[in-house]
Amino acid sequence: MSKDYLHRMRGTWIGWRNAILSSPRFQDFAARCWLTRPVARARARGLFDLVAGFVYAQTLAACVELGLLDLLAEGPLETGVIARHCDLSPDSALRLLRAAASLGLVEPFGAAWVLGSNGAALRGNGGIAEMVAHHHLLYADLADPVALLRRGGGGGALAGFWRYAEHPGDGDTAAVDAYSRLMAASQPLVAAQILRSYRFAQHRRMLDVGGGEGRFVESVGNHVSGIDLAVFDLPAVGARAQARLAAAGLGARTTVHGGNFLLDPLPAGHDLITLVRVLHDHDDAPALALLRAIHAALPPGGTLLIAEPMAGTRGAEPAGDAYFGLYLLAMGLGRPRTPREIHAMLRTAGFATMRTLATAMPLTCRVIIARRQSGDIKD
């Protein structure tokens, strides 16, 4: 069969399927029939979750802001005690607890409440809590999503949080403080996945471009001996990295370079350069320019490692295309890309070979390795 014929057949099938699913008569039948009832109920729950998702997220935000999950991690507490700790009326505390229980964040324990399974998992990843804490900025921008889409992104509360996105030359310490803390808090889970997916010990010198406070470099340094480390970021951010890495006992192994990777040349002499959650923060033209700058800075045979959430990840499509798609739009720059799109950009930048590595949790991080051709003449 030709591709054109299969395409037409698929279009016919989609049209028939959608006509059936949107029919009130079919919906009523599916809800009453014992054979289709479980599917109908599951679809109804999924549709309701789409409608109610913002309320669920705000329930989580309230739990994080009030410190409820940390409070219950110490042991069971009754509603009245929780109300006093959170400065809520008993009725409001009970309403929040019941809402949180429906989401698995807490659960009843006799006359008291304890941490739920989702709440325990959340406490184990401080980066998620940090993300939740700053989501009020994203929600402010998404209060009018059509307006955000029509203005082409940026210009709102989230862009102000990520000031470097709209003002990349801004090196003011106060401006980078909040986003540096968020990136540092959310880095450990990502770093662990990368370290399990790739053998860093095969390299002598590593440069982390856009490395923030140096949390990823710190993770590599603590797990791999014998590799010299370097960070390249805005001077104000680099100063924070210098202090963190010195406190971690890695100061003697680490060099911090201050600069703007969209404007300044990257330091040479590193056989491994890493981009951890950096490429998707930039539109195509600056992202391609960055890849070309990395290609120029690498020696022949040198390696680039890219790690970030990616679009088109099977089983995690909403995270890549819905969450990060609109998050980056509100931020003002960047977009999630599929591995295939990143591979194409790498080829355009001059890289000879590239491959995508498996990670334990691709929803939060996928890894691509690209290598400069061994016989290349240095740019």
PyMOL commands that set and color helices and strands:
alter all, ss='L'
color gray80, all
select helices_A, chain A and resi 3-21+24-32+37-66+68-72+79-86+90-102+117-123+126-141+145-150+157-161+163-166+173-197+200-202+215-223+235-247+251-253+279-281+284-297+317-331+339-349
alter helices_A, ss='H'
color red, helices_A
select strands_A, chain A and resi 77-78+106-109+112-115+205-209+228-233+254-258+272-276+303-308+353-357+366-371
alter strands_A, ss='S'
color yellow, strands_A
deselect
rebuild
show_as cartoon
